[in-house]
Amino acid sequence: MGGRPPGPAIQAAITADAAGLQERRRLAAVRQADNDLSAREREVMSLMVDGLMNKQIAGWLDVSEPTVKGNRF
């Protein structure tokens, strides 16, 4: 092949494609991590996202605070 390097438009397309691939891989990893969570871990995560602290989550789920900490992914 050899020859001259790709022009700016082709280089921009290659860069954009590489960035898109990286983002798709990142999203796939996040989805896999979510699939690996137990139902309880998802419940704890949901309450954390809502802004509750461990002690509040423990009260909400009627478990001990160490149990909540153990279910933090």
PDB file of N, CA, C, O and CB in Angstrom:
ATOM      1  N   MET A   1       0.844  -1.168   0.000  1.00  0.00           N
ATOM      2  CA  MET A   1       0.000   0.000   0.000  1.00  0.00           C
ATOM      3  C   MET A   1       0.897   1.241   0.000  1.00  0.00           C
ATOM      4  O   MET A   1       1.044   1.883  -1.040  1.00  0.00           O
ATOM      5  CB  MET A   1      -0.964  -0.007   1.221  1.00  0.00           C
ATOM      6  N   GLY A   2       1.493   1.588   1.130  1.00  0.00           N
ATOM      7  CA  GLY A   2       2.400   2.727   1.194  1.00  0.00           C
ATOM      8  C   GLY A   2       1.755   3.998   0.719  1.00  0.00           C
ATOM      9  O   GLY A   2       0.568   4.220   0.961  1.00  0.00           O
ATOM     10  N   GLY A   3       2.509   4.835   0.050  1.00  0.00           N
ATOM     11  CA  GLY A   3       1.968   6.057  -0.499  1.00  0.00           C
ATOM     12  C   GLY A   3       1.821   7.157   0.529  1.00  0.00           C
ATOM     13  O   GLY A   3       2.460   7.161   1.581  1.00  0.00           O
ATOM     14  N   ARG A   4       0.967   8.072   0.188  1.00  0.00           N
ATOM     15  CA  ARG A   4       0.787   9.250   1.050  1.00  0.00           C
ATOM     16  C   ARG A   4      -0.156   8.955   2.218  1.00  0.00           C
ATOM     17  O   ARG A   4      -0.964   8.029   2.151  1.00  0.00           O
ATOM     18  CB  ARG A   4       0.244  10.430   0.229  1.00  0.00           C
ATOM     19  N   PRO A   5      -0.048   9.739   3.277  1.00  0.00           N
ATOM     20  CA  PRO A   5      -0.933   9.553   4.437  1.00  0.00           C
ATOM     21  C   PRO A   5      -2.364   9.973   4.094  1.00  0.00           C
ATOM     22  O   PRO A   5      -2.584  10.736   3.154  1.00  0.00           O
ATOM     23  CB  PRO A   5      -0.414  10.364   5.654  1.00  0.00           C
ATOM     24  N   PRO A   6      -3.336   9.471   4.864  1.00  0.00           N
ATOM     25  CA  PRO A   6      -4.730   9.838   4.584  1.00  0.00           C
ATOM     26  C   PRO A   6      -4.959  11.337   4.770  1.00  0.00           C
ATOM     27  O   PRO A   6      -4.291  11.987   5.574  1.00  0.00           O
ATOM     28  CB  PRO A   6      -5.683   9.049   5.494  1.00  0.00           C
ATOM     29  N   GLY A   7      -5.900  11.862   4.023  1.00  0.00           N
ATOM     30  CA  GLY A   7      -6.237  13.277   4.130  1.00  0.00           C
ATOM     31  C   GLY A   7      -6.954  13.581   5.437  1.00  0.00           C
ATOM     32  O   GLY A   7      -7.299  12.671   6.190  1.00  0.00           O
ATOM     33  N   PRO A   8      -7.178  14.877   5.706  1.00  0.00           N
ATOM     34  CA  PRO A   8      -7.805  15.288   6.969  1.00  0.00           C
ATOM     35  C   PRO A   8      -9.202  14.696   7.185  1.00  0.00           C
ATOM     36  O   PRO A   8      -9.542  14.343   8.314  1.00  0.00           O
ATOM     37  CB  PRO A   8      -7.894  16.790   7.018  1.00  0.00           C
ATOM     38  N   ALA A   9     -10.002  14.582   6.150  1.00  0.00           N
ATOM     39  CA  ALA A   9     -11.360  14.048   6.300  1.00  0.00           C
ATOM     40  C   ALA A   9     -11.317  12.573   6.684  1.00  0.00           C
ATOM     41  O   ALA A   9     -12.080  12.120   7.537  1.00  0.00           O
ATOM     42  CB  ALA A   9     -12.164  14.235   4.997  1.00  0.00           C
ATOM     43  N   ILE A  10     -10.427  11.841   6.052  1.00  0.00           N
ATOM     44  CA  ILE A  10     -10.303  10.416   6.368  1.00  0.00           C
ATOM     45  C   ILE A  10      -9.745  10.242   7.772  1.00  0.00           C
ATOM     46  O   ILE A  10     -10.209   9.390   8.530  1.00  0.00           O
ATOM     47  CB  ILE A  10      -9.402   9.700   5.337  1.00  0.00           C
ATOM     48  N   GLN A  11      -8.752  11.046   8.118  1.00  0.00           N
ATOM     49  CA  GLN A  11      -8.179  10.959   9.464  1.00  0.00           C
ATOM     50  C   GLN A  11      -9.235  11.298  10.524  1.00  0.00           C
ATOM     51  O   GLN A  11      -9.289  10.658  11.575  1.00  0.00           O
ATOM     52  CB  GLN A  11      -6.964  11.908   9.596  1.00  0.00           C
ATOM     53  N   ALA A  12     -10.065  12.296  10.250  1.00  0.00           N
ATOM     54  CA  ALA A  12     -11.137  12.664  11.184  1.00  0.00           C
ATOM     55  C   ALA A  12     -12.139  11.516  11.331  1.00  0.00           C
ATOM     56  O   ALA A  12     -12.613  11.244  12.434  1.00  0.00           O
ATOM     57  CB  ALA A  12     -11.861  13.948  10.703  1.00  0.00           C
ATOM     58  N   ALA A  13     -12.460  10.846  10.226  1.00  0.00           N
ATOM     59  CA  ALA A  13     -13.390   9.723  10.266  1.00  0.00           C
ATOM     60  C   ALA A  13     -12.805   8.557  11.071  1.00  0.00           C
ATOM     61  O   ALA A  13     -13.516   7.910  11.841  1.00  0.00           O
ATOM     62  CB  ALA A  13     -13.734   9.265   8.840  1.00  0.00           C
ATOM     63  N   ILE A  14     -11.520   8.296  10.889  1.00  0.00           N
ATOM     64  CA  ILE A  14     -10.846   7.232  11.640  1.00  0.00           C
ATOM     65  C   ILE A  14     -10.862   7.558  13.128  1.00  0.00           C
ATOM     66  O   ILE A  14     -11.125   6.678  13.947  1.00  0.00           O
ATOM     67  CB  ILE A  14      -9.391   7.042  11.144  1.00  0.00           C
ATOM     68  N   THR A  15     -10.586   8.799  13.486  1.00  0.00           N
ATOM     69  CA  THR A  15     -10.585   9.227  14.884  1.00  0.00           C
ATOM     70  C   THR A  15     -11.982   9.104  15.488  1.00  0.00           C
ATOM     71  O   THR A  15     -12.137   8.620  16.609  1.00  0.00           O
ATOM     72  CB  THR A  15     -10.080  10.674  15.003  1.00  0.00           C
ATOM     73  N   ALA A  16     -12.994   9.542  14.748  1.00  0.00           N
ATOM     74  CA  ALA A  16     -14.373   9.456  15.237  1.00  0.00           C
ATOM     75  C   ALA A  16     -14.797   8.002  15.415  1.00  0.00           C
ATOM     76  O   ALA A  16     -15.471   7.666  16.388  1.00  0.00           O
ATOM     77  CB  ALA A  16     -15.332  10.170  14.272  1.00  0.00           C
ATOM     78  N   ASP A  17     -14.406   7.143  14.480  1.00  0.00           N
ATOM     79  CA  ASP A  17     -14.752   5.727  14.590  1.00  0.00           C
ATOM     80  C   ASP A  17     -14.076   5.102  15.808  1.00  0.00           C
ATOM     81  O   ASP A  17     -14.698   4.311  16.518  1.00  0.00           O
ATOM     82  CB  ASP A  17     -14.349   4.973  13.309  1.00  0.00           C
ATOM     83  N   ALA A  18     -12.836   5.438  16.056  1.00  0.00           N
ATOM     84  CA  ALA A  18     -12.116   4.911  17.220  1.00  0.00           C
ATOM     85  C   ALA A  18     -12.770   5.382  18.514  1.00  0.00           C
ATOM     86  O   ALA A  18     -12.889   4.611  19.467  1.00  0.00           O
ATOM     87  CB  ALA A  18     -10.635   5.346  17.184  1.00  0.00           C
ATOM     88  N   ALA A  19     -13.193   6.639  18.553  1.00  0.00           N
ATOM     89  CA  ALA A  19     -13.872   7.160  19.746  1.00  0.00           C
ATOM     90  C   ALA A  19     -15.208   6.458  19.948  1.00  0.00           C
ATOM     91  O   ALA A  19     -15.573   6.140  21.079  1.00  0.00           O
ATOM     92  CB  ALA A  19     -14.085   8.683  19.631  1.00  0.00           C
ATOM     93  N   GLY A  20     -15.938   6.213  18.870  1.00  0.00           N
ATOM     94  CA  GLY A  20     -17.213   5.505  18.961  1.00  0.00           C
ATOM     95  C   GLY A  20     -17.024   4.080  19.453  1.00  0.00           C
ATOM     96  O   GLY A  20     -17.810   3.589  20.263  1.00  0.00           O
ATOM     97  N   LEU A  21     -15.984   3.416  18.966  1.00  0.00           N
ATOM     98  CA  LEU A  21     -15.699   2.053  19.412  1.00  0.00           C
ATOM     99  C   LEU A  21     -15.363   2.034  20.893  1.00  0.00           C
ATOM    100  O   LEU A  21     -15.829   1.161  21.625  1.00  0.00           O
ATOM    101  CB  LEU A  21     -14.547   1.446  18.599  1.00  0.00           C
ATOM    102  N   GLN A  22     -14.567   2.980  21.336  1.00  0.00           N
ATOM    103  CA  GLN A  22     -14.207   3.067  22.756  1.00  0.00           C
ATOM    104  C   GLN A  22     -15.457   3.278  23.614  1.00  0.00           C
ATOM    105  O   GLN A  22     -15.585   2.661  24.671  1.00  0.00           O
ATOM    106  CB  GLN A  22     -13.196   4.216  22.991  1.00  0.00           C
ATOM    107  N   GLU A  23     -16.368   4.131  23.181  1.00  0.00           N
ATOM    108  CA  GLU A  23     -17.602   4.387  23.930  1.00  0.00           C
ATOM    109  C   GLU A  23     -18.487   3.140  23.959  1.00  0.00           C
ATOM    110  O   GLU A  23     -19.077   2.830  24.994  1.00  0.00           O
ATOM    111  CB  GLU A  23     -18.373   5.571  23.311  1.00  0.00           C
ATOM    112  N   ARG A  24     -18.585   2.426  22.844  1.00  0.00           N
ATOM    113  CA  ARG A  24     -19.389   1.194  22.812  1.00  0.00           C
ATOM    114  C   ARG A  24     -18.812   0.144  23.754  1.00  0.00           C
ATOM    115  O   ARG A  24     -19.557  -0.574  24.420  1.00  0.00           O
ATOM    116  CB  ARG A  24     -19.462   0.630  21.377  1.00  0.00           C
ATOM    117  N   ARG A  25     -17.493   0.056  23.811  1.00  0.00           N
ATOM    118  CA  ARG A  25     -16.854  -0.889  24.739  1.00  0.00           C
ATOM    119  C   ARG A  25     -17.120  -0.487  26.183  1.00  0.00           C
ATOM    120  O   ARG A  25     -17.378  -1.344  27.029  1.00  0.00           O
ATOM    121  CB  ARG A  25     -15.335  -0.961  24.482  1.00  0.00           C
ATOM    122  N   ARG A  26     -17.059   0.808  26.471  1.00  0.00           N
ATOM    123  CA  ARG A  26     -17.314   1.289  27.836  1.00  0.00           C
ATOM    124  C   ARG A  26     -18.748   0.965  28.251  1.00  0.00           C
ATOM    125  O   ARG A  26     -18.986   0.493  29.363  1.00  0.00           O
ATOM    126  CB  ARG A  26     -17.058   2.816  27.936  1.00  0.00           C
ATOM    127  N   LEU A  27     -19.698   1.220  27.356  1.00  0.00           N
ATOM    128  CA  LEU A  27     -21.104   0.924  27.658  1.00  0.00           C
ATOM    129  C   LEU A  27     -21.339  -0.571  27.833  1.00  0.00           C
ATOM    130  O   LEU A  27     -22.121  -0.974  28.694  1.00  0.00           O
ATOM    131  CB  LEU A  27     -22.010   1.462  26.550  1.00  0.00           C
ATOM    132  N   ALA A  28     -20.679  -1.392  27.038  1.00  0.00           N
ATOM    133  CA  ALA A  28     -20.808  -2.846  27.180  1.00  0.00           C
ATOM    134  C   ALA A  28     -20.284  -3.293  28.545  1.00  0.00           C
ATOM    135  O   ALA A  28     -20.871  -4.169  29.180  1.00  0.00           O
ATOM    136  CB  ALA A  28     -20.045  -3.575  26.045  1.00  0.00           C
ATOM    137  N   ALA A  29     -19.189  -2.699  28.993  1.00  0.00           N
ATOM    138  CA  ALA A  29     -18.633  -3.048  30.307  1.00  0.00           C
ATOM    139  C   ALA A  29     -19.589  -2.638  31.429  1.00  0.00           C
ATOM    140  O   ALA A  29     -19.755  -3.372  32.403  1.00  0.00           O
ATOM    141  CB  ALA A  29     -17.258  -2.371  30.508  1.00  0.00           C
ATOM    142  N   VAL A  30     -20.220  -1.463  31.293  1.00  0.00           N
ATOM    143  CA  VAL A  30     -21.180  -1.011  32.301  1.00  0.00           C
ATOM    144  C   VAL A  30     -22.386  -1.942  32.334  1.00  0.00           C
ATOM    145  O   VAL A  30     -22.859  -2.318  33.406  1.00  0.00           O
ATOM    146  CB  VAL A  30     -21.630   0.438  32.018  1.00  0.00           C
ATOM    147  N   ARG A  31     -22.877  -2.309  31.163  1.00  0.00           N
ATOM    148  CA  ARG A  31     -24.024  -3.229  31.105  1.00  0.00           C
ATOM    149  C   ARG A  31     -23.674  -4.579  31.728  1.00  0.00           C
ATOM    150  O   ARG A  31     -24.484  -5.158  32.453  1.00  0.00           O
ATOM    151  CB  ARG A  31     -24.486  -3.427  29.646  1.00  0.00           C
ATOM    152  N   GLN A  32     -22.482  -5.075  31.450  1.00  0.00           N
ATOM    153  CA  GLN A  32     -22.071  -6.362  32.019  1.00  0.00           C
ATOM    154  C   GLN A  32     -21.963  -6.265  33.531  1.00  0.00           C
ATOM    155  O   GLN A  32     -22.389  -7.172  34.245  1.00  0.00           O
ATOM    156  CB  GLN A  32     -20.729  -6.819  31.420  1.00  0.00           C
ATOM    157  N   ALA A  33     -21.395  -5.167  34.024  1.00  0.00           N
ATOM    158  CA  ALA A  33     -21.281  -4.983  35.471  1.00  0.00           C
ATOM    159  C   ALA A  33     -22.666  -4.956  36.109  1.00  0.00           C
ATOM    160  O   ALA A  33     -22.869  -5.535  37.177  1.00  0.00           O
ATOM    161  CB  ALA A  33     -20.515  -3.682  35.798  1.00  0.00           C
ATOM    162  N   ASP A  34     -23.618  -4.288  35.463  1.00  0.00           N
ATOM    163  CA  ASP A  34     -24.984  -4.244  35.981  1.00  0.00           C
ATOM    164  C   ASP A  34     -25.609  -5.637  35.981  1.00  0.00           C
ATOM    165  O   ASP A  34     -26.310  -6.002  36.925  1.00  0.00           O
ATOM    166  CB  ASP A  34     -25.844  -3.278  35.151  1.00  0.00           C
ATOM    167  N   ASN A  35     -25.361  -6.411  34.935  1.00  0.00           N
ATOM    168  CA  ASN A  35     -25.906  -7.770  34.867  1.00  0.00           C
ATOM    169  C   ASN A  35     -25.324  -8.665  35.951  1.00  0.00           C
ATOM    170  O   ASN A  35     -25.968  -9.622  36.382  1.00  0.00           O
ATOM    171  CB  ASN A  35     -25.636  -8.379  33.497  1.00  0.00           C
ATOM    172  N   ASP A  36     -24.107  -8.356  36.393  1.00  0.00           N
ATOM    173  CA  ASP A  36     -23.443  -9.173  37.405  1.00  0.00           C
ATOM    174  C   ASP A  36     -23.930  -8.869  38.825  1.00  0.00           C
ATOM    175  O   ASP A  36     -23.616  -9.613  39.755  1.00  0.00           O
ATOM    176  CB  ASP A  36     -21.948  -8.964  37.326  1.00  0.00           C
ATOM    177  N   LEU A  37     -24.686  -7.792  39.000  1.00  0.00           N
ATOM    178  CA  LEU A  37     -25.169  -7.425  40.334  1.00  0.00           C
ATOM    179  C   LEU A  37     -26.335  -8.319  40.756  1.00  0.00           C
ATOM    180  O   LEU A  37     -27.161  -8.719  39.935  1.00  0.00           O
ATOM    181  CB  LEU A  37     -25.598  -5.947  40.363  1.00  0.00           C
ATOM    182  N   SER A  38     -26.383  -8.620  42.044  1.00  0.00           N
ATOM    183  CA  SER A  38     -27.534  -9.354  42.576  1.00  0.00           C
ATOM    184  C   SER A  38     -28.716  -8.385  42.693  1.00  0.00           C
ATOM    185  O   SER A  38     -28.551  -7.171  42.566  1.00  0.00           O
ATOM    186  CB  SER A  38     -27.198 -10.006  43.971  1.00  0.00           C
ATOM    187  N   ALA A  39     -29.885  -8.927  42.931  1.00  0.00           N
ATOM    188  CA  ALA A  39     -31.079  -8.084  43.097  1.00  0.00           C
ATOM    189  C   ALA A  39     -30.883  -7.127  44.274  1.00  0.00           C
ATOM    190  O   ALA A  39     -31.262  -5.959  44.189  1.00  0.00           O
ATOM    191  CB  ALA A  39     -32.349  -8.959  43.317  1.00  0.00           C
ATOM    192  N   ARG A  40     -30.296  -7.609  45.366  1.00  0.00           N
ATOM    193  CA  ARG A  40     -30.078  -6.765  46.551  1.00  0.00           C
ATOM    194  C   ARG A  40     -29.067  -5.669  46.240  1.00  0.00           C
ATOM    195  O   ARG A  40     -29.247  -4.524  46.655  1.00  0.00           O
ATOM    196  CB  ARG A  40     -29.591  -7.617  47.750  1.00  0.00           C
ATOM    197  N   GLU A  41     -28.002  -6.009  45.511  1.00  0.00           N
ATOM    198  CA  GLU A  41     -27.009  -4.997  45.143  1.00  0.00           C
ATOM    199  C   GLU A  41     -27.642  -3.912  44.274  1.00  0.00           C
ATOM    200  O   GLU A  41     -27.337  -2.730  44.431  1.00  0.00           O
ATOM    201  CB  GLU A  41     -25.822  -5.646  44.404  1.00  0.00           C
ATOM    202  N   ARG A  42     -28.517  -4.310  43.364  1.00  0.00           N
ATOM    203  CA  ARG A  42     -29.222  -3.326  42.530  1.00  0.00           C
ATOM    204  C   ARG A  42     -30.107  -2.423  43.389  1.00  0.00           C
ATOM    205  O   ARG A  42     -30.194  -1.217  43.157  1.00  0.00           O
ATOM    206  CB  ARG A  42     -30.076  -4.039  41.457  1.00  0.00           C
ATOM    207  N   GLU A  43     -30.766  -3.029  44.389  1.00  0.00           N
ATOM    208  CA  GLU A  43     -31.640  -2.269  45.277  1.00  0.00           C
ATOM    209  C   GLU A  43     -30.825  -1.246  46.070  1.00  0.00           C
ATOM    210  O   GLU A  43     -31.217  -0.085  46.190  1.00  0.00           O
ATOM    211  CB  GLU A  43     -32.397  -3.217  46.234  1.00  0.00           C
ATOM    212  N   VAL A  44     -29.692  -1.688  46.607  1.00  0.00           N
ATOM    213  CA  VAL A  44     -28.814  -0.781  47.354  1.00  0.00           C
ATOM    214  C   VAL A  44     -28.294   0.321  46.432  1.00  0.00           C
ATOM    215  O   VAL A  44     -28.277   1.490  46.817  1.00  0.00           O
ATOM    216  CB  VAL A  44     -27.630  -1.559  47.989  1.00  0.00           C
ATOM    217  N   MET A  45     -27.873  -0.037  45.229  1.00  0.00           N
ATOM    218  CA  MET A  45     -27.360   0.950  44.294  1.00  0.00           C
ATOM    219  C   MET A  45     -28.436   1.989  43.952  1.00  0.00           C
ATOM    220  O   MET A  45     -28.155   3.185  43.885  1.00  0.00           O
ATOM    221  CB  MET A  45     -26.856   0.261  43.018  1.00  0.00           C
ATOM    222  N   SER A  46     -29.647   1.526  43.742  1.00  0.00           N
ATOM    223  CA  SER A  46     -30.742   2.437  43.423  1.00  0.00           C
ATOM    224  C   SER A  46     -30.959   3.457  44.536  1.00  0.00           C
ATOM    225  O   SER A  46     -31.160   4.643  44.273  1.00  0.00           O
ATOM    226  CB  SER A  46     -32.027   1.652  43.176  1.00  0.00           C
ATOM    227  N   LEU A  47     -30.917   2.984  45.786  1.00  0.00           N
ATOM    228  CA  LEU A  47     -31.100   3.890  46.919  1.00  0.00           C
ATOM    229  C   LEU A  47     -29.912   4.837  47.069  1.00  0.00           C
ATOM    230  O   LEU A  47     -30.077   5.993  47.457  1.00  0.00           O
ATOM    231  CB  LEU A  47     -31.300   3.094  48.209  1.00  0.00           C
ATOM    232  N   MET A  48     -28.717   4.342  46.760  1.00  0.00           N
ATOM    233  CA  MET A  48     -27.536   5.217  46.801  1.00  0.00           C
ATOM    234  C   MET A  48     -27.655   6.326  45.756  1.00  0.00           C
ATOM    235  O   MET A  48     -27.350   7.489  46.021  1.00  0.00           O
ATOM    236  CB  MET A  48     -26.243   4.397  46.565  1.00  0.00           C
ATOM    237  N   VAL A  49     -28.105   5.939  44.566  1.00  0.00           N
ATOM    238  CA  VAL A  49     -28.277   6.921  43.486  1.00  0.00           C
ATOM    239  C   VAL A  49     -29.315   7.960  43.888  1.00  0.00           C
ATOM    240  O   VAL A  49     -29.221   9.124  43.498  1.00  0.00           O
ATOM    241  CB  VAL A  49     -28.698   6.223  42.164  1.00  0.00           C
ATOM    242  N   ASP A  50     -30.299   7.538  44.664  1.00  0.00           N
ATOM    243  CA  ASP A  50     -31.311   8.474  45.158  1.00  0.00           C
ATOM    244  C   ASP A  50     -30.768   9.393  46.251  1.00  0.00           C
ATOM    245  O   ASP A  50     -31.450  10.322  46.685  1.00  0.00           O
ATOM    246  CB  ASP A  50     -32.512   7.708  45.686  1.00  0.00           C
ATOM    247  N   GLY A  51     -29.528   9.128  46.697  1.00  0.00           N
ATOM    248  CA  GLY A  51     -28.879  10.023  47.651  1.00  0.00           C
ATOM    249  C   GLY A  51     -28.911   9.564  49.096  1.00  0.00           C
ATOM    250  O   GLY A  51     -28.475  10.299  49.983  1.00  0.00           O
ATOM    251  N   LEU A  52     -29.418   8.361  49.354  1.00  0.00           N
ATOM    252  CA  LEU A  52     -29.469   7.877  50.727  1.00  0.00           C
ATOM    253  C   LEU A  52     -28.089   7.422  51.195  1.00  0.00           C
ATOM    254  O   LEU A  52     -27.288   6.921  50.407  1.00  0.00           O
ATOM    255  CB  LEU A  52     -30.476   6.732  50.851  1.00  0.00           C
ATOM    256  N   MET A  53     -27.827   7.601  52.478  1.00  0.00           N
ATOM    257  CA  MET A  53     -26.584   7.129  53.074  1.00  0.00           C
ATOM    258  C   MET A  53     -26.785   5.704  53.576  1.00  0.00           C
ATOM    259  O   MET A  53     -27.914   5.228  53.689  1.00  0.00           O
ATOM    260  CB  MET A  53     -26.125   8.066  54.228  1.00  0.00           C
ATOM    261  N   ASN A  54     -25.676   5.028  53.877  1.00  0.00           N
ATOM    262  CA  ASN A  54     -25.744   3.621  54.302  1.00  0.00           C
ATOM    263  C   ASN A  54     -26.738   3.413  55.443  1.00  0.00           C
ATOM    264  O   ASN A  54     -27.537   2.477  55.416  1.00  0.00           O
ATOM    265  CB  ASN A  54     -24.362   3.136  54.733  1.00  0.00           C
ATOM    266  N   LYS A  55     -26.682   4.282  56.433  1.00  0.00           N
ATOM    267  CA  LYS A  55     -27.565   4.133  57.590  1.00  0.00           C
ATOM    268  C   LYS A  55     -29.035   4.248  57.170  1.00  0.00           C
ATOM    269  O   LYS A  55     -29.881   3.500  57.660  1.00  0.00           O
ATOM    270  CB  LYS A  55     -27.230   5.193  58.663  1.00  0.00           C
ATOM    271  N   GLN A  56     -29.335   5.172  56.275  1.00  0.00           N
ATOM    272  CA  GLN A  56     -30.703   5.341  55.791  1.00  0.00           C
ATOM    273  C   GLN A  56     -31.144   4.130  54.964  1.00  0.00           C
ATOM    274  O   GLN A  56     -32.279   3.667  55.081  1.00  0.00           O
ATOM    275  CB  GLN A  56     -30.819   6.628  54.954  1.00  0.00           C
ATOM    276  N   ILE A  57     -30.240   3.628  54.136  1.00  0.00           N
ATOM    277  CA  ILE A  57     -30.554   2.453  53.320  1.00  0.00           C
ATOM    278  C   ILE A  57     -30.831   1.263  54.230  1.00  0.00           C
ATOM    279  O   ILE A  57     -31.764   0.495  53.993  1.00  0.00           O
ATOM    280  CB  ILE A  57     -29.392   2.132  52.338  1.00  0.00           C
ATOM    281  N   ALA A  58     -30.019   1.115  55.271  1.00  0.00           N
ATOM    282  CA  ALA A  58     -30.214   0.014  56.224  1.00  0.00           C
ATOM    283  C   ALA A  58     -31.600   0.087  56.853  1.00  0.00           C
ATOM    284  O   ALA A  58     -32.292  -0.925  56.967  1.00  0.00           O
ATOM    285  CB  ALA A  58     -29.132   0.047  57.324  1.00  0.00           C
ATOM    286  N   GLY A  59     -31.996   1.271  57.253  1.00  0.00           N
ATOM    287  CA  GLY A  59     -33.333   1.439  57.824  1.00  0.00           C
ATOM    288  C   GLY A  59     -34.421   1.154  56.817  1.00  0.00           C
ATOM    289  O   GLY A  59     -35.418   0.508  57.141  1.00  0.00           O
ATOM    290  N   TRP A  60     -34.242   1.624  55.611  1.00  0.00           N
ATOM    291  CA  TRP A  60     -35.230   1.433  54.554  1.00  0.00           C
ATOM    292  C   TRP A  60     -35.411  -0.052  54.235  1.00  0.00           C
ATOM    293  O   TRP A  60     -36.530  -0.517  54.016  1.00  0.00           O
ATOM    294  CB  TRP A  60     -34.813   2.199  53.290  1.00  0.00           C
ATOM    295  N   LEU A  61     -34.285  -0.798  54.213  1.00  0.00           N
ATOM    296  CA  LEU A  61     -34.338  -2.220  53.854  1.00  0.00           C
ATOM    297  C   LEU A  61     -34.489  -3.136  55.073  1.00  0.00           C
ATOM    298  O   LEU A  61     -34.608  -4.353  54.932  1.00  0.00           O
ATOM    299  CB  LEU A  61     -33.084  -2.602  53.087  1.00  0.00           C
ATOM    300  N   ASP A  62     -34.483  -2.538  56.273  1.00  0.00           N
ATOM    301  CA  ASP A  62     -34.586  -3.286  57.518  1.00  0.00           C
ATOM    302  C   ASP A  62     -33.459  -4.316  57.657  1.00  0.00           C
ATOM    303  O   ASP A  62     -33.684  -5.483  57.976  1.00  0.00           O
ATOM    304  CB  ASP A  62     -35.940  -3.981  57.597  1.00  0.00           C
ATOM    305  N   VAL A  63     -32.237  -3.833  57.404  1.00  0.00           N
ATOM    306  CA  VAL A  63     -31.032  -4.647  57.584  1.00  0.00           C
ATOM    307  C   VAL A  63     -30.016  -3.812  58.343  1.00  0.00           C
ATOM    308  O   VAL A  63     -30.241  -2.625  58.582  1.00  0.00           O
ATOM    309  CB  VAL A  63     -30.449  -5.135  56.207  1.00  0.00           C
ATOM    310  N   SER A  64     -28.896  -4.422  58.725  1.00  0.00           N
ATOM    311  CA  SER A  64     -27.864  -3.678  59.439  1.00  0.00           C
ATOM    312  C   SER A  64     -27.023  -2.864  58.453  1.00  0.00           C
ATOM    313  O   SER A  64     -26.971  -3.163  57.260  1.00  0.00           O
ATOM    314  CB  SER A  64     -26.967  -4.638  60.253  1.00  0.00           C
ATOM    315  N   GLU A  65     -26.374  -1.839  58.978  1.00  0.00           N
ATOM    316  CA  GLU A  65     -25.509  -1.015  58.139  1.00  0.00           C
ATOM    317  C   GLU A  65     -24.359  -1.830  57.537  1.00  0.00           C
ATOM    318  O   GLU A  65     -24.040  -1.638  56.364  1.00  0.00           O
ATOM    319  CB  GLU A  65     -24.951   0.153  58.951  1.00  0.00           C
ATOM    320  N   PRO A  66     -23.714  -2.749  58.309  1.00  0.00           N
ATOM    321  CA  PRO A  66     -22.669  -3.583  57.687  1.00  0.00           C
ATOM    322  C   PRO A  66     -23.194  -4.435  56.521  1.00  0.00           C
ATOM    323  O   PRO A  66     -22.471  -4.708  55.564  1.00  0.00           O
ATOM    324  CB  PRO A  66     -22.049  -4.496  58.737  1.00  0.00           C
ATOM    325  N   THR A  67     -24.461  -4.848  56.621  1.00  0.00           N
ATOM    326  CA  THR A  67     -25.054  -5.610  55.521  1.00  0.00           C
ATOM    327  C   THR A  67     -25.144  -4.740  54.268  1.00  0.00           C
ATOM    328  O   THR A  67     -24.856  -5.193  53.160  1.00  0.00           O
ATOM    329  CB  THR A  67     -26.456  -6.138  55.914  1.00  0.00           C
ATOM    330  N   VAL A  68     -25.547  -3.490  54.463  1.00  0.00           N
ATOM    331  CA  VAL A  68     -25.617  -2.563  53.327  1.00  0.00           C
ATOM    332  C   VAL A  68     -24.228  -2.392  52.733  1.00  0.00           C
ATOM    333  O   VAL A  68     -24.062  -2.448  51.515  1.00  0.00           O
ATOM    334  CB  VAL A  68     -26.200  -1.187  53.761  1.00  0.00           C
ATOM    335  N   LYS A  69     -23.234  -2.184  53.580  1.00  0.00           N
ATOM    336  CA  LYS A  69     -21.863  -1.999  53.095  1.00  0.00           C
ATOM    337  C   LYS A  69     -21.393  -3.233  52.332  1.00  0.00           C
ATOM    338  O   LYS A  69     -20.647  -3.114  51.359  1.00  0.00           O
ATOM    339  CB  LYS A  69     -20.907  -1.704  54.270  1.00  0.00           C
ATOM    340  N   GLY A  70     -21.819  -4.406  52.762  1.00  0.00           N
ATOM    341  CA  GLY A  70     -21.458  -5.639  52.073  1.00  0.00           C
ATOM    342  C   GLY A  70     -22.140  -5.787  50.726  1.00  0.00           C
ATOM    343  O   GLY A  70     -21.654  -6.510  49.856  1.00  0.00           O
ATOM    344  N   ASN A  71     -23.257  -5.108  50.551  1.00  0.00           N
ATOM    345  CA  ASN A  71     -23.990  -5.166  49.286  1.00  0.00           C
ATOM    346  C   ASN A  71     -23.673  -4.005  48.362  1.00  0.00           C
ATOM    347  O   ASN A  71     -24.281  -3.852  47.303  1.00  0.00           O
ATOM    348  CB  ASN A  71     -25.465  -5.198  49.554  1.00  0.00           C
ATOM    349  N   ARG A  72     -22.716  -3.191  48.775  1.00  0.00           N
ATOM    350  CA  ARG A  72     -22.266  -2.124  47.873  1.00  0.00           C
ATOM    351  C   ARG A  72     -21.320  -2.745  46.890  1.00  0.00           C
ATOM    352  O   ARG A  72     -20.252  -3.230  47.264  1.00  0.00           O
ATOM    353  CB  ARG A  72     -21.585  -0.943  48.643  1.00  0.00           C
ATOM    354  N   PHE A  73     -21.693  -2.734  45.668  1.00  0.00           N
ATOM    355  CA  PHE A  73     -20.968  -3.343  44.573  1.00  0.00           C
ATOM    356  C   PHE A  73     -19.537  -3.039  44.656  1.00  0.00           C
ATOM    357  O   PHE A  73     -18.763  -3.476  43.804  1.00  0.00           O
ATOM    358  CB  PHE A  73     -21.495  -2.905  43.271  1.00  0.00           C
TER     359      PHE A  73
END
